[in-house]
Amino acid sequence: MIKAYAKSDIGKVREINQDSYYISNSLDQVQLYMLADGMGGYNGGEIASQLAIQSAKNYIENNFKDIEKDRDSIIQLVGSSMEYANMVVYEKSKESKELEGMGTTLEICLIYNNRVFIGHVGDSRIYRIRKDFMRKLTQDHSYVQKLVKDGTITQEEANHHPQKNMLIKALGCNAFVEPDVMAKGFLKDDILIMASDGLTNMVKTEEIFESAKNNIELAPKELVEKANKNGGYDNITIIVIKNI
């Protein structure tokens, strides 16, 4: 059985919440959890994040019943749903001047048979807690993360880099996108955390771990409050999912 709790907050600085999320009803045939952090002037980011989630969700729900339920088929389904969502957001961005250049991050967790199938584009993050260890399952698609990977700067320097928010990959900005897609074990008592950078930039990883480990139901509210207390410079969204 899977339990999930979520919270999204505008933060202290922004005028509009451009984050969106979706969590499955526990009785749904497809256990699906999504988070998107939109960007773009006017209300472009808000439209991009909502549209991305809606499109990917519809794509998965419409096609899940027709695929083989093996690892490769589900991985392919998640990847295709993101490519489809990318196309929908990209087409929409060309409809009017206000929406030009809008885009969004997108995280997908599809849970099936003690596995989580992950789709990822952007710098929102997915972590998994197993026993007393929390591991980041996604790699940020950001300029700064690339510098870390190339050995140009350290992770510590990356945390305070002025171009920290510059993405090298987002959904809806180009006609095509190549998402990261993977399958990981999701065993009894494992916890998944999906978070926008409004949380991960404001709250230390150890604190996210402690809060989720202690109480999955209270963690979203508690962590949003912490992010706001530390400045709340961005919209904050978090989903905590536990395999009970």
Phi, psi and omega in degrees: 000145183241133176244139179220143178225146183215159173207141175230139185219145183291337184084193188259347191243318185288153181269346184215144178270111182264004174276149173221155175211165177216133172233138181295148165289141186296347180265354181299148179296319178255120177276109190229134180225132184221149177217137180220138180242104187278156175218153182139146184296175178055236175244026182302316182298321180295316179295316181299314184291320179294317182295319180299314181294314181299316182293313181295320180298311180300318182298312181294313183294326180287332187252346186302318184294336186267355183261159168295142183269034178268171186304309185295321181293321181288321176301316180296321179299314180297316178298315180295324180296326180285323177295322178294313179299321178301315181297317181297314181293318180298314178300317181297322183294340181270357184285327180213159182301320183298329186266359182303132176078006180288155179197184182199156167278162174210126175243132177235133169237114175252119185256126183207127176052055179058026173229151172245127178259119190250134170241137187213129170218128176110207183238016165286164189228156172233128176243155171234131174258125173230124186053244183249031184226131177249129183236137176279123184268343183248153175254126179301132174271064183235158179302318183292320178297325177295320178297321178296313181299321180283353180080012181287320178227163178273166177299322180298315178295324180300323182299336183240017184287136182297335180258028184306326185269005183280119182268143172260352177210129175215167182265131176097356183271336178229166181296331180232149175222148176246098182284158169276129179228135183207165175238135179228156175293144175224088190267174179304135180075356172293149177234135173252141176235126175246131185212144173278164184291347174297336174269308188291337176280342189252338185233134181296148180304319181300322181290324177297315179301307182303312184297313181292322181293321183291312186200104185295332183287321182272341186306313182303314182295315182299316183287325175297318178298318178298315180300319178292321179296327180274008176132328178049047186287350185218170172295148185234125176222137179216140173236130176243126186234131179234138175272099188282000000 
